[in-house]
Amino acid sequence: MPIKQSAKKELRKIKKRTALNLAVKDAYKKAVKDVTKAFAAGEKDLAEKLRLAQKKLDKAAKRGVIKKQTAARKLSRLMKKVKTVK
């Protein structure tokens, strides 16, 4: 455990940041899974779910939770899969 006051404060900040980053990561993973499940089920609101997934991926990349290229790759693969439906 940290002894100095500044180290204690840094530990509090790290815990808070970790929780926020985990929430962002869970949100984008859930959005991607929703698109995949909607695609498999052949649902009609696929475009809306895809838009939401894009938003979540971009947000995660912006915050630095995932790299920008990783977000682009995941989105590209989703788009490619969805285009086969139309």
C-alpha positions in Angstrom: 0.0 0.0 0.0 1.2 3.5 -0.7 2.5 5.6 2.2 2.8 9.1 0.7 -0.3 11.2 0.2 0.4 11.7 -3.5 0.7 8.0 -4.0 -2.6 7.4 -2.2 -4.3 9.9 -4.4 -2.8 8.4 -7.6 -4.1 5.0 -6.5 -7.6 6.5 -6.1 -7.4 8.0 -9.6 -6.2 4.7 -11.1 -9.1 2.8 -9.6 -11.6 5.4 -10.9 -10.0 5.4 -14.4 -10.0 1.6 -14.5 -13.7 1.4 -13.7 -14.6 3.9 -16.4 -12.4 2.2 -19.0 -14.0 -1.2 -18.1 -17.4 0.3 -18.6 -16.5 1.6 -22.0 -15.0 -1.7 -23.0 -18.0 -3.6 -21.9 -20.3 -1.2 -23.7 -18.6 -1.7 -27.1 -18.3 -5.4 -26.7 -22.0 -5.7 -25.9 -22.9 -3.5 -28.9 -20.8 -5.7 -31.2 -22.4 -8.8 -29.8 -25.9 -7.3 -30.4 -25.1 -6.7 -34.1 -23.8 -10.2 -34.5 -26.9 -11.7 -32.8 -29.2 -9.5 -34.9 -27.4 -10.5 -38.0 -27.7 -14.2 -37.2 -31.4 -13.8 -36.3 -32.1 -11.7 -39.4 -33.6 -8.8 -37.5 -34.9 -5.7 -39.3 -33.3 -3.0 -37.0 -29.8 -4.2 -37.9 -28.7 -0.7 -39.3 -29.6 1.0 -36.0 -27.6 -1.6 -34.0 -24.7 -1.2 -36.3 -24.8 2.6 -35.9 -24.8 2.2 -32.1 -21.8 -0.3 -32.3 -19.9 2.2 -34.5 -20.5 4.9 -31.9 -19.3 2.7 -29.0 -16.2 1.6 -30.9 -15.3 5.2 -31.8 -15.8 6.2 -28.2 -13.5 3.5 -27.0 -10.9 4.4 -29.5 -11.1 8.1 -28.6 -10.7 7.3 -24.8 -7.7 5.1 -25.6 -9.4 1.9 -24.3 -8.6 0.3 -27.7 -6.4 1.5 -30.5 -7.9 3.4 -33.4 -6.9 0.7 -35.9 -8.5 -2.0 -33.8 -11.8 -0.1 -33.7 -11.6 0.4 -37.5 -10.9 -3.3 -38.1 -13.8 -4.4 -35.9 -16.2 -2.0 -37.5 -15.0 -3.0 -41.0 -15.6 -6.6 -40.3 -19.1 -5.8 -39.0 -19.9 -3.7 -42.0 -18.7 -6.4 -44.4 -20.9 -9.0 -42.6 -24.0 -6.7 -42.7 -23.5 -5.9 -46.4 -24.1 -9.5 -47.3 -27.6 -9.2 -46.0 -28.6 -6.4 -48.3 
